[in-house]
Amino acid sequence: MCILHFGNGLASHSGYMRERVGIYFDDNHNVLEAPTMWAMAVSKIRSRSDETTRNYANILRRFLQWLDDSPIEGAEVVFGAQNWQLVDEDVFDAFLVHIASPTDALPDGPSHKTMYHIAARVWSFYQWAEKQGYKHYLDISRTDIRYMLKDQKLLAHINPVVKVTTLGFNLPSGRPAMHQREMQKFVRQTDYEIALSVLNDPVYQIIAAIIRITGLRPIDLFQLPYRGRNENYGFIPYDEGEYPEGLDNGAIYYYFRSKGKWRSIDFPGKLWRVICEYYLPLRRQRAKLYEAKHGIPPRNSDLFLSARGDVVTHGMLGYNFSKVVSAAKNSESATDFKAIRFNARMLRHTCATYFVYEALKAQNRLGRSFVYDAALDEDLRKMLGHTDVRTTLEYYVHLVNRYVHDNLLTDLHRSRVDAGLSAILDRHNYSEIVV
């Protein structure tokens, strides 16, 4: 049981001057450090009333209590409030189903506004914890919550019963990997190509391809320049016929800020060439719409513009990605489309899976037991933007071997870049550059 006690010890503290500040304890009355420190930090915000701080504290208590009551899928023990740092997207998804479930008092379940309020408060705790140096595995954005809620509201009413099959290895957070959940997180090549065909605006097709090929987070790729400067001088908006020799087989140095730190990747030259040919002519047209609205041209850093001339945001991207499944189910390819969701996190996950597959195949290590590879670990860390990915690497090695066993990784005669570009290339008659 997670115990929440409101103490008055900070009533005379100059930084707080607040009575009844939340303190969290576990079953043994040990203080849960980070949740308690967060409650204190919220209390210090003068714009938050006593009622608001108590509301926030009780929301987090509800979440921690749920962790205390919830068994780990595939195991015989509960998660435990003290293990809040091990919560990942799957666990958070399960919590959303929990809060969306109908009750006697609310036979239709809580409103979307209430659910979002609860989910956003828990998310804000994790954001605060990360800034304070607490490592955790919940890598989602506030915008993601809105689209996750839509799925979980439906699941809470359906109350599906799914057979649980463990895969014999653990997630990076330490929980057992579940076959069904891992299948749902992976974007099959067929589903990916259908998804791009139903994304009507080329800007979202390009963004999906970039994530699928590079593993960049949306917030990272939104820093791609129209014309590069300084460290990013290699990004030149080429016109047709201006491409330098060797661009397709080379890479462009991309330097950007990610989660408070500066990092870099090698951006595939072939991908930039397709962006120049397929999207930049549209971008120039849309820049005129932007200028007509605002009186000035878009910033050099605003590479991605919608059909209305607006700068593409994380919310716009999430909204358009969220419509893919329903659009695909109503398309001519409905029988071939198997995904139940489509989002940027899935594309990043798929990118990492193919990346590790290619590395293992090159070293003739497919199907073999995990052996730590420091060089591959470093490459994966650089791609995903993580500080320490040894457990992540082990997870992907096991996952790739399972996917190869299931014959899930199809179309592997092409490279990760070419597989990612295929749908755009086929639609735009660039298939001749695919090897």
Buried (B, 14 or more C-beta within 10 A) or exposed (E): EBBBBBEEEBEEEEEBEBBBBBBBBBEEEEEBEBBBBBBBEBBBEEEBEEEEBBBBBBBBBBBBBBBBBBEBBBEEEEBBBBBBBBBBBBBBBBBBBBBBBEEEEEEEBBEEEEBBBBBBBBBBBBBBBBEEEBEBBBBBBBBBBBBBBEBBBEBBEEEEEEEEEBBEBBBBBEBBBBBEBBBBBBBBBBBBBBBBBBBEBBBBBBBBBBBBBBBBBBBBBBBBBBEBEEEBEBBBBBEEEEBEEEBBEBBBBBEBEBEEEEBEBEBBBBBBBBBBBBBBBBBEEBBEBBEEEEEEEBEEBBBBBBEEBBBBBBBBBBBBBBBBBEBBBEBEBEEEBEBEBBBBBBBBBBBBBBBBBBBBBEEEBBEEEBEEBEEBBEBBBBBBBBEEBBBBBBBBBBBBBBBBEEEBBEEBEBBBBBBBBBBBBBBBEBEEEBE
